[in-house]
Amino acid sequence: MSRLPLAALFCLALTLPAVAAEKEHLRIKIDGPLPPAKAEETYNKIKRAMADGYAPAKDPVIKAYPRWRRFNTAPYLSDTHGNRYANNFANAKAAKAGYGNLKPGQVMPPGAVVVKDTFTVTKKGEVFPAAVFYMEKLAPGRNPATGDWRFVQLLPDGSYIGDTIGDSPEDVAFCFTCHKAMAKVDFLFFLPEAYRK
């Protein structure tokens, strides 16, 4: 079976609309980037379709994250995730360990998980669920090549792009390549200051 080049696969993952979204197509009026209140209103209208789209993966993290603490006040544009509107969620273990406030040298405990779900808005105001990403802290020494983090990415239809400790780890290698820039704070980026709770 032939495989798409990594760059092509990454672009596909960030632009493929979910089938469910096509059936329940949402269109909004836009004039440039969404202001926070409009981004939040849009997310509230589409988050059920996002959850339904991700559900076929039967991934326990993806099933659980909507009930976790969300760290942003409204979806924000994430240029490192395909210029999509994103939300940051963390499980109780990550939140208790200081997610978002790590000091240099601090690390998350094994079992800490952070999730970023995303949606896209076209220039015509069409809204589509987009990829979901998560990082799970592993036991020390489990995967030193990624700072003992597991990186996973799913498409909006619940199909996997890759998993650094499972299928197609090469297809999510770009995640850790980017996160290396934050090695001092356990490879974790955090959301823009204006959107922090």
VEXDREN-2710 file (C-alpha; in Angstrom, 1 decimal):
% VEXDREN-2710
k/r/px/py/pz
1/MET/0.0/0.0/0.0
2/SER/1.4/3.4/-1.0
3/ARG/1.7/6.1/1.7
4/LEU/1.3/9.8/1.3
5/PRO/4.3/12.0/2.0
6/LEU/4.3/13.4/5.5
7/ALA/3.7/17.0/4.4
8/ALA/0.7/16.0/2.2
9/LEU/-0.8/13.9/5.0
10/PHE/-0.4/16.8/7.5
11/CYS/-2.1/19.2/5.2
12/LEU/-4.9/16.7/4.6
13/ALA/-5.4/16.2/8.3
14/LEU/-5.8/19.9/8.9
15/THR/-8.2/20.5/6.1
16/LEU/-10.4/17.5/5.7
17/PRO/-14.0/18.4/6.8
18/ALA/-15.9/15.8/8.8
19/VAL/-18.7/13.9/7.0
20/ALA/-21.1/14.8/9.9
21/ALA/-20.3/18.5/9.4
22/GLU/-21.3/18.3/5.8
23/LYS/-24.8/17.0/6.8
24/GLU/-25.3/19.6/9.5
25/HIS/-23.5/22.4/7.7
26/LEU/-22.9/25.5/9.8
27/ARG/-22.3/28.9/8.1
28/ILE/-21.6/32.1/9.9
29/LYS/-21.0/35.7/8.9
30/ILE/-17.4/36.7/9.1
31/ASP/-15.2/39.6/8.4
32/GLY/-11.7/38.5/9.3
33/PRO/-10.7/36.4/12.4
34/LEU/-13.5/35.7/14.8
35/PRO/-13.7/37.8/17.9
36/PRO/-13.6/35.7/21.1
37/ALA/-17.4/35.9/21.8
38/LYS/-18.2/34.8/18.2
39/ALA/-15.6/32.0/18.3
40/GLU/-17.1/30.7/21.6
41/GLU/-20.7/30.9/20.1
42/THR/-19.5/29.0/17.0
43/TYR/-17.7/26.4/19.1
44/ASN/-20.9/25.8/21.2
45/LYS/-22.8/25.2/18.0
46/ILE/-20.3/22.7/16.5
47/LYS/-18.8/20.9/19.5
48/ARG/-21.5/18.1/19.4
49/ALA/-20.7/17.4/15.8
50/MET/-17.0/17.4/16.6
51/ALA/-17.5/14.8/19.4
52/ASP/-19.7/12.7/17.1
53/GLY/-17.0/12.9/14.4
54/TYR/-14.2/11.8/16.7
55/ALA/-16.3/9.1/18.4
56/PRO/-15.6/6.2/15.9
57/ALA/-12.0/6.2/17.1
58/LYS/-13.2/4.7/20.4
59/ASP/-10.3/6.4/22.0
60/PRO/-10.7/6.8/25.8
61/VAL/-8.9/10.1/25.9
62/ILE/-11.1/11.5/23.1
63/LYS/-14.2/10.2/24.8
64/ALA/-13.3/11.8/28.1
65/TYR/-11.7/15.2/27.3
66/PRO/-15.0/17.2/26.8
67/ARG/-15.6/16.8/30.6
68/TRP/-12.1/18.0/31.5
69/ARG/-11.2/21.5/32.5
70/ARG/-10.8/23.8/29.5
71/PHE/-8.1/26.4/30.0
72/ASN/-9.1/29.0/27.4
73/THR/-12.0/31.5/27.6
74/ALA/-12.8/31.1/23.9
75/PRO/-11.3/29.3/20.9
76/TYR/-8.2/31.0/19.6
77/LEU/-6.4/30.8/16.3
78/SER/-3.5/28.4/16.5
79/ASP/-1.0/29.0/13.7
80/THR/1.0/25.9/14.7
81/HIS/-2.2/23.7/14.2
82/GLY/-3.0/24.8/10.7
83/ASN/-4.4/28.2/11.6
84/ARG/-7.5/26.6/13.1
85/TYR/-9.5/27.7/16.1
86/ALA/-8.4/25.6/19.1
87/ASN/-9.3/24.8/22.7
88/ASN/-6.9/23.5/25.4
89/PHE/-8.2/20.8/27.8
90/ALA/-6.3/19.0/30.5
91/ASN/-7.2/16.0/32.7
92/ALA/-7.1/16.4/36.5
93/LYS/-3.6/15.0/36.7
94/ALA/-2.2/17.6/34.3
95/ALA/-4.2/20.4/35.9
96/LYS/-3.1/19.5/39.4
97/ALA/0.5/19.4/38.3
98/GLY/0.4/23.0/37.0
99/TYR/-0.5/22.8/33.3
100/GLY/-0.1/26.2/31.9
101/ASN/2.1/27.4/34.8
102/LEU/5.1/25.1/34.6
103/LYS/8.4/26.6/35.6
104/PRO/11.6/25.6/33.7
105/GLY/12.7/22.2/34.8
106/GLN/9.3/21.1/36.1
107/VAL/7.7/18.1/34.4
108/MET/4.2/16.6/34.2
109/PRO/3.6/13.3/36.0
110/PRO/2.9/10.1/34.1
111/GLY/-0.8/10.0/33.1
112/ALA/-1.1/13.7/32.5
113/VAL/-3.0/14.4/29.3
114/VAL/-3.6/17.6/27.3
115/VAL/-6.0/17.8/24.4
116/LYS/-6.4/20.4/21.7
117/ASP/-9.6/20.1/19.6
118/THR/-9.9/22.4/16.5
119/PHE/-12.3/23.7/14.0
120/THR/-11.9/25.7/10.8
121/VAL/-13.8/28.6/9.4
122/THR/-13.5/29.3/5.6
123/LYS/-13.4/32.7/4.1
124/LYS/-17.1/32.2/3.1
125/GLY/-18.0/31.5/6.8
126/GLU/-18.3/27.7/6.5
127/VAL/-17.5/26.0/9.7
128/PHE/-16.0/22.5/9.9
129/PRO/-14.7/20.3/12.6
130/ALA/-10.9/19.7/12.2
131/ALA/-8.3/17.5/13.7
132/VAL/-7.9/16.7/17.4
133/PHE/-4.5/16.4/19.0
134/TYR/-3.4/15.1/22.3
135/MET/-0.2/14.5/24.4
136/GLU/0.0/11.9/27.1
137/LYS/2.9/11.9/29.6
138/LEU/4.4/8.4/29.8
139/ALA/6.4/6.7/32.5
140/PRO/10.1/7.9/32.7
141/GLY/12.2/6.2/30.0
142/ARG/9.2/4.9/28.0
143/ASN/9.9/7.1/25.0
144/PRO/12.9/9.3/25.5
145/ALA/12.9/10.3/21.9
146/THR/9.8/12.4/22.6
147/GLY/10.5/13.5/26.1
148/ASP/8.4/10.6/27.3
149/TRP/5.3/12.1/25.7
150/ARG/2.9/10.2/23.5
151/PHE/1.6/12.4/20.6
152/VAL/-1.7/11.4/18.9
153/GLN/-3.6/13.0/16.1
154/LEU/-7.1/12.1/14.7
155/LEU/-9.1/13.4/11.8
156/PRO/-12.6/14.8/12.3
157/ASP/-14.1/11.5/11.2
158/GLY/-12.3/9.6/14.0
159/SER/-9.6/8.1/11.9
160/TYR/-6.0/8.2/13.2
161/ILE/-3.2/10.1/11.5
162/GLY/-0.7/8.6/13.9
163/ASP/0.5/7.8/17.4
164/THR/4.1/8.0/18.5
165/ILE/3.8/4.7/20.4
166/GLY/1.4/3.0/18.1
167/ASP/0.5/3.0/14.4
168/SER/2.3/5.4/12.0
169/PRO/4.5/7.3/14.5
170/GLU/6.3/8.9/11.6
171/ASP/3.1/10.7/10.6
172/VAL/3.0/12.6/13.9
173/ALA/6.8/13.2/14.2
174/PHE/6.3/16.8/13.3
175/CYS/4.4/17.3/16.6
176/PHE/7.5/16.6/18.7
177/THR/9.7/18.5/16.2
178/CYS/7.7/21.6/17.0
179/HIS/7.3/20.9/20.8
180/LYS/11.1/20.6/21.2
181/ALA/11.2/24.4/21.3
182/MET/9.6/24.2/24.7
183/ALA/11.9/21.6/26.2
184/LYS/12.5/23.8/29.3
185/VAL/8.9/23.4/30.3
186/ASP/8.4/19.8/29.5
187/PHE/7.7/20.4/25.8
188/LEU/4.4/22.1/26.5
189/PHE/3.2/25.2/24.7
190/PHE/0.4/27.1/26.3
191/LEU/-2.4/29.3/24.8
192/PRO/-2.2/33.1/24.2
193/GLU/-2.3/35.2/27.3
194/ALA/-5.5/37.0/26.2
195/TYR/-7.4/33.7/26.2
196/ARG/-6.2/32.2/29.5
197/LYS/-8.7/31.6/32.3
END
